[in-house]
Amino acid sequence: MSKQVKNAITAELTERFKGIDGVGVLNPRGIDAIKNNQIRRRLHEKGMRMTVVKNSLARKATENSKIKGFDKLLEGPSAVVYGQKASIAQIARFLLDESKTDEKLELRGVFFDGEIYAGKTGVEAASKLPTREEAIGTIVSLILSPGRNLGAALKGPGGKLGGILKAIEAKGETAAPAAAPAA
């Protein structure tokens, strides 16, 4: 491969990996063209992509990016799964789902925030991390929890008192018609 071609590929990879926070790496060996196309289609539906890379060019392309250091996962043929809006948990969950359907798929690991989660166990650990939306939902529920507890505490005694008064009123209505004919 000529130097101009290598530089062009490196520039293309640099552009693709720009703004990416995390990636998943798998071994594409043993995946036929039909299976490859199906994986890419499912990735596209979820806003992710898969790129088969030459390891040395991927190292050069990520030297000045957030994913610098993921090259430790690059050994032999490598396919990098990434997405601009996809979290590392979404990528890891996708890779696990794909490995369940195809035993030939070798998961090398995922890289996020300077940390490598190597192998299938690393991918499983990363899949258990919350996505951005899940984390925001958890934070919002924690913020709203004291207000909900205060509302329940204020409503509780009033609700009990209202229930007691309603029971007395209902008891009084059933007792009043029986007493009226006797008078």
C-alpha positions in Angstrom: 0.0 0.0 0.0 1.4 3.4 -1.0 2.0 6.1 1.5 -0.6 8.4 -0.1 -3.2 5.6 0.3 -2.2 5.0 3.9 -2.4 8.8 4.6 -5.9 8.9 3.0 -7.2 6.0 5.0 -5.7 7.4 8.2 -7.4 10.7 7.5 -10.7 9.0 6.9 -10.4 6.9 10.1 -9.5 10.1 12.0 -12.6 11.8 10.8 -14.8 8.7 11.6 -13.4 8.4 15.1 -13.7 12.1 15.8 -16.0 12.7 18.8 -16.3 9.0 19.7 -16.1 8.3 23.4 -15.9 4.5 23.3 -15.5 1.6 21.0 -16.1 -2.1 20.9 -13.6 -4.4 19.1 -14.3 -7.8 17.6 -12.5 -10.3 15.4 -14.3 -10.4 12.0 -12.6 -13.7 11.0 -15.2 -16.4 10.3 -18.0 -14.0 9.5 -19.3 -14.5 6.0 -20.5 -11.7 3.8 -24.2 -12.2 4.5 -23.7 -12.3 8.3 -21.5 -9.2 8.0 -24.2 -7.3 6.0 -26.8 -8.3 8.6 -24.7 -7.1 11.5 -24.0 -3.8 9.7 -27.7 -3.4 9.0 -28.7 -3.9 12.7 -25.9 -1.5 13.7 -27.2 1.1 11.3 -30.7 0.8 12.8 -29.3 1.6 16.2 -27.1 4.5 15.0 -23.8 2.6 15.2 -21.2 1.5 12.6 -18.6 -1.2 12.2 -15.4 -0.6 10.4 -12.7 -3.2 9.7 -9.4 -1.5 10.3 -5.7 -2.1 9.7 -4.3 -2.0 13.2 -1.3 0.3 12.4 -3.5 2.8 10.6 -6.1 2.8 13.5 -3.3 3.5 16.0 -2.2 6.5 13.9 -5.8 7.7 13.4 -6.6 7.7 17.2 -3.3 9.3 18.4 -5.1 12.6 19.2 -8.6 11.4 20.1 -10.6 10.4 23.1 -10.1 6.7 22.3 -6.3 6.8 22.3 -5.2 3.6 24.0 -7.8 1.3 22.6 -5.1 -0.1 20.3 -4.3 -2.7 23.0 -7.4 -4.5 21.8 -6.1 -4.6 18.2 -4.5 -7.9 17.6 -4.9 -9.6 14.2 -7.9 -8.7 12.1 -10.1 -6.2 13.9 -13.5 -4.6 13.4 -14.3 -1.5 15.4 -17.9 -0.9 16.5 -18.8 2.7 17.4 -21.5 5.3 17.3 -21.6 9.1 17.7 -24.7 8.9 20.0 -24.3 5.3 21.2 -23.1 4.8 24.8 -20.5 2.1 25.6 -23.3 0.1 27.3 -25.4 0.0 24.1 -22.3 -1.1 22.1 -21.5 -3.8 24.7 -25.1 -5.0 24.8 -25.2 -5.2 21.0 -22.0 -7.2 20.9 -23.2 -9.6 23.5 -26.5 -10.2 21.6 -24.5 -10.8 18.4 -22.2 -13.3 20.1 -25.2 -15.2 21.4 -26.5 -15.7 17.9 -23.1 -16.5 16.3 -20.6 -18.6 18.2 -17.8 -17.8 15.7 -17.9 -14.1 16.8 -14.9 -13.4 19.0 -15.3 -10.4 21.2 -11.9 -8.7 22.0 -13.4 -6.1 24.4 -14.5 -2.5 24.7 -12.7 0.7 25.5 -14.2 3.7 27.3 -12.9 6.6 29.3 -9.3 5.4 29.2 -10.2 1.9 30.5 -10.1 -1.4 28.6 -12.7 -4.0 29.3 -11.0 -7.0 27.7 -12.6 -10.2 26.4 -16.2 -11.4 26.7 -16.2 -10.9 30.5 -15.2 -7.2 30.0 -17.9 -6.7 27.4 -20.4 -8.2 29.9 -19.2 -5.9 32.6 -19.5 -2.9 30.3 -23.0 -3.9 29.3 -24.2 -3.6 32.9 -23.2 0.0 33.0 -26.1 2.4 32.7 -26.7 4.3 29.4 -26.8 8.0 29.5 -30.7 8.0 29.6 -30.7 5.4 32.4 -28.3 7.4 34.4 -30.3 10.6 34.0 -33.5 8.8 35.0 -31.8 7.5 38.1 -30.5 10.9 39.1 -33.9 12.5 38.5 -35.7 9.9 40.6 -33.2 10.5 43.4 -33.7 14.2 43.2 -37.5 13.8 43.3 -37.5 11.2 46.0 -37.4 13.6 49.1 -40.3 15.6 47.7 -42.3 12.4 47.0 -41.6 11.2 50.6 -42.6 14.6 52.0 -45.8 14.6 50.0 -46.6 11.1 51.2 -45.9 12.1 54.8 -48.2 15.1 54.6 -50.9 13.2 52.8 -50.8 10.1 55.0 -52.4 11.5 58.3 -54.9 13.5 56.3 -55.9 10.5 54.3 -56.4 8.4 57.5 -58.5 11.1 59.1 -60.6 11.4 55.9 -61.1 7.6 55.9 -62.2 7.6 59.5 -64.6 10.5 58.9 -66.0 8.7 55.9 -66.5 5.5 57.9 -68.3 7.4 60.7 -70.5 9.2 58.1 -71.4 5.9 56.4 -72.1 4.3 59.8 -74.3 7.3 60.8 -76.3 7.0 57.5 -77.1 3.4 58.0 -77.9 3.8 61.7 -80.1 7.0 61.1 -82.8 5.3 58.8 -83.2 2.5 61.3 -83.7 4.9 64.2 -86.2 7.1 62.3 -89.1 4.5 62.0 -88.9 3.7 65.7 -89.5 7.3 66.7 
